[in-house]
Structures are given as structure tokens and as C-alpha cells.
């Protein structure tokens, strides 16, 4: 699930996590320091990025797109290796249909931008009184593009589009997603390995934190433990959300005051990245003895996950995965559709460098599953007046069918799971 900004750990977060009696240990003093497990993770090479650009250029030729312009973010990092941020001062990467990439950045940022460049040398700078869009237009012109179709992703800010149109009035702005999505949707073996490592960090942190939670803890206590564990294990860009009781029925949390109590559902949703590739894992526990209703809901969600996994075969429409889960839930009296008590959100989302990427396991999605695609599998169940249950593990499509990054847990008594 996507987390709102206030739920990302920054010293405090909404919700709290707790743990059932099974699996607890008695902690004496501070928790032990964990060791990083990411030292053997191999970052994406310059050669792989160049191959991505070559694929994008072939797609651009097929689609009649003359160039794409990327703002800082995951797409810029994916293709160029340049890690930067967005501000009112434009830094951009231009990928032409033919020829080498070009980079535009403020003059005083050039040395820093070059630090993350492993290929390409056409960096054009602008001073504070200059137009950065004229620099972009210059890169296009030097590659024979004075007019034509320029692709921008949907996340590109409006002032960038207007600035490009002013600087190069002969161009037409078109969506870049047919190029960027067609590249990024299918993960390479190296990308899969980085996602495995990110998932290993998060799952190991869950195991570490699970037995170290106590009655009376508040959200900041629990999230700080999960933050510390994922950091020590080598995770980056870490986020954590933890909820219990009625709050667990709200997938993205609540600002209500919470404190650990007996007999409550506990829902944690956490993740990190390794060399830019993300994990996303949810776990649901009970503090103390689960009620019959809690156990029934947990077991139903676990079966829903398995149905989604088994449905996610090569050539299957992504929406069919969501449909199969909802049909099972409705046969047991949950729903129908998005109604609660029931599954109030889609069954899963694409994942990679971004926590949410196209395509989704959602009703009506006709994209056929192919090797290299990666998804979350998280068919939760929620009752706004009582509690929620969510188990979330990510999967990837192989030549033989779906495979788990992390294998879901088998029971409330052993609720962590294992690596795939």
C-alpha cells in the first residue's frame, strides 16, 4: 500500500505495532546491533543503463517520438544513473531518438551532478538569470530536433512543459510513458536480485522487532525500532507504518492516539530500498490470544494471497488476479466489491524503483502478465468498526510463472514468513 507522508517515519508516525505471545522473547537492556546484509548487492552497471537507453530509442522510433525529457526521480535514475532532486531550478536529462543523452543543470550544481554520471559528457549549464529551457532546446537542436514530438512523463511539472514549449515552439508534447513504462515494467535479473535483497532487509527486521515489543508502547517507539533494524541491515529510503485495534481497519492509518493493549490486531506495513529498488511487506499479528473472528479473517487473507499468486500466470490479464480474490471473499460473505467488511482496495500494485508502478492487480486491467513483471500481493480484509488484516508479499513473474520474493507466513502462531 502507498503510505501518506505523515506515516513515513520521521521521529513519529501514526499507529503502533505489537506482537502476540508466540515468538516473543524477553529482552534485557537494549536490542543488539544488527549487521548489514547488503554488502554483496551489485548496483546497476553503466552497461545496463546504456542498454536501457538503446531500448528506449528503439521504442521512440517505433512510436514516432523524437526525444524524451526526464526530471529528477526514478526514471532519470533508471536511465542515466543520475540521482538528484526536484526544485524550482531545473535539472533534466534529454534522451534523443538517436545519439547520446544530454544533461541540463544549474552551473553551480554541475560538479555534484557529474559525481553520479558514469557515461555521457554533454552537460549544459545555466546561470540564475538564464533560461534552462533554452539549454534543453539547444540539446534537441544539436541532435537535429527543432520540431517534432517530445515525450514527458505524467509526473513532470507544468512549468517544465510550458518552458519547453516557449523555448522550442515547434515541438509537440506527448506522453513518455509508452517508452519509459515499456522499459521499466520488465525487470532484469540484476534488478530482481536487488529487490530480493531489499525484501530480505525488511523481513529480517520484522523478525528482529517482532519479539521485542511490549504493552504500553506507542507508535514512535515501534517505528523507531523498525527504522533502526532496517538501517542496521543496510536498507535505505526506509518507511514504516504500524497500527493496532480499530486503527488497523484503515489501510493508510489514523491520527488516533494508540497504545498497546491485550487482544488487539496488529498491522505493520514497512519497506526500504537497496540501490534504488524497493521492498513492501505487511504483517498482521495479535497481541495475546486471537479471537475466533480475528483468526478467521487472518486465515482468509492468507488464502486470498495464495489465490492471487496461483492466478498470476503468464498470459493472464492482471485484472483477473483481483477478480479471483474477490470471488473467493464474496463466497464467504465479505464485500461484495469494495464494500466493507471486505477488501476496500486493489489486490496489488506494480513495484520496482517506485513503491507503486504500473500495472496493478485491479479489476478491469487488461495488461497480460509477462516474465520480469513485479507486483505486491496484498488482498487485505477490513471492518471499519472492528479491525483490519493485511498480509503483503511481493512476487515476480518468471518464465515458469510466479515466484515469491518473500513467502507469506503460514499461521498467526508463526507470522513472519521466509525468503522465497
RAQUIHU-V920339 format. One line per field, one symbol per residue. psi: psi as a letter, one per 40 degrees, with the letter a starting at -180 (. if undefined). Layout:
# RAQUIHU-V920339
psi=???
This chain:
# RAQUIHU-V920339
psi=ihhideehhfdiihiiiiiidheiihhhaiiihiiieedehhihidddddddddddddddddefhdiihhiiadddddddehhaihaehhhihhhidiaiiihhiideeddddddeheiieghhiiideihddddddddddeefgeaahhhhidehiddddddddddgeeihhihedddddddddhiiddddddddddddddddddddddefiiheiiddddddddddddddeeiifiihhhiiaddeehdeaieihiihiieiihhihiiaihfehiihhiihihhahiiddddddddddddddddddddgihehhddddddddddddddeeiaibeiihaheiidiiiibdidhiiiigihehehihiieiiiihggihihdeciihhhhiiiihideaiihdhhiididdgedaii.
